[in-house]
Amino acid sequence: MPDCKYFTTPIFYVNDSPHIGHAYTMLIVDLLSRYNKFFDKDVYFLTGTDEHGLKIQQSALKKEIEPIELVTKYSKNFEKLWEKLNYTYDDFIRTTEDRHISVVQTILQTLYEKGDIYLGTYEGFYCIPCEMFLLEKDLKEDKCPHCNREVSQFEEKNYFFRMSKYSNWLKEYIKENDFIQPKFRANEALGFIGDGLNDLCISRSKSRLSWGIDLPFDNKYVTYVWFDALINYISALGYPSDKFEEMWPPSVQVIGKDILITHTVYWMTMLKALNLPMPEKIYAHGWWLVDKNKMSKSVGNVVDPIEISDAYGVDALRYFLVAEMTPGNDTSFSLESFVQRYNNDLANDLGNTLNRVSAMIHKYRNGILEKPTSSDNKNNPIPFILDEANKIPLYVDELAVNKITNLSGKLLHIVNKYINESEPWKISKVDDSYNYNLLNEILYNCVESIRIISGILYPIMPNKIKELRCVINYSDDLQLFDSVVKMNVIADGHEIGNNIIVFPRIE
Ligand code: MSP
């Protein structure tokens, strides 16, 4: 097993403008990457854009420009947005790059020579928007089962990948290995395999589609976009190469549930045919919906991440996307739910607790934190906070990132309860050394609680947490989880910073 954890996102179709559904796929992998670095692990995060296919060819024709010009412009939009949303990928692959094309062609040639790709006749239907060949049994009321649009019927000579040959192997592999997550999605893949897979048509005649990668053994054809796109996960590592040997197989490949079959069936059988190890985990998250419909450009209901982050901040959007969705399920987006969560979790729970603690230290100790000399306060929340925080590596491993934001909310409530029950305002009025030390202890525990709770949210809101930490004037621990999740870190006599409002309420 490689030492470096390798995480991938699907590569995005460039003909769609990025929306929060795309931003979510990226965010999950960004968090995998940032949290694992936080746990002191080596990680490699790959993303990119999927740039071939009929839709691009048609759209370039309409705009009277070369397809490459079009895809370059659109691909840059994704890169710009990812930079804005503070995603920390290590490589961005475009399927129009030579480094990708050459690997796709090598693989096609290898599988052709091995007899796993052969020339046959395709009879069936084709859905242009989905770029999918369909059989009669796949159609739903004579329409495409994926997009419910008209399909066209035709017959032509084409190349096929002998996917059927791997049906039994794949079925057994899925049953014996828990690599498809959440677990219930494995049944979908098994259902698709059914009594056996068909061979997969992997060529498109150049008479209809020229914007693709040429088959190295027959230049009258280009390869099917999915066969091209899936290979990005290995072409980006320069397969075959030392880097590939070091990184492969991926620790987690994150996808949306709409592309489960292409990844758990096409991709797995392609890897098997190439005798390559299987990904350790394929994680399919749910969809962002608007009024119960999947957010997508064709439905015209997309929420633009730029608008939300310009209005309320990048980190607030990152937090919302993590907190609001249980990754395996679908979740509806609405501005009301965004505002509600922001005010509740960030302005109130996190922001107000911070300001409450800081105000007490300024009021009772002129902003100087004194370490208690003995411990008398039985309700100290820190041991519980540390125990709970130590579950975070497990949550990250399960990709249950929303459990981290749930946890921070729960811990902040505990801190507030601690303050209410300890009644520092009463203790401050008693002028003796016992109560002086007791108040020191309460204030110290509160600051340490805030330090730990904000620290565990650092990978989710890197900029806001740094800003927030100015209030307690301490951020030396933020790079490592083990430095955050630790007791008594802040020194005696530490001067805290000015009280600022980090998350102003949205009215
Ligand atoms: N190009 C293919 C993937 C090829 S990978 C070898 C593709 N691209 S996509 O742009 O349509 O989708 C990219 C990712 O965005 C997918 O994981 C998809 O599930 C995700 N989302 C697109 N719309 C979405 C929502 N409304 N909600 C959540 N994620 C969704 O598929």
Boltz pocket constraint, residues with backbone or C-beta under 6 A from the ligand:
constraints:
  - pocket:
      binder: B
      contacts: [[A, 9], [A, 10], [A, 11], [A, 12], [A, 13], [A, 16], [A, 20], [A, 21], [A, 22], [A, 24], [A, 25], [A, 50], [A, 226], [A, 229], [A, 230], [A, 231], [A, 232], [A, 254], [A, 255], [A, 256], [A, 257], [A, 258], [A, 259], [A, 285], [A, 286], [A, 287], [A, 288], [A, 289], [A, 294], [A, 295], [A, 296]]
      max_distance: 6.0
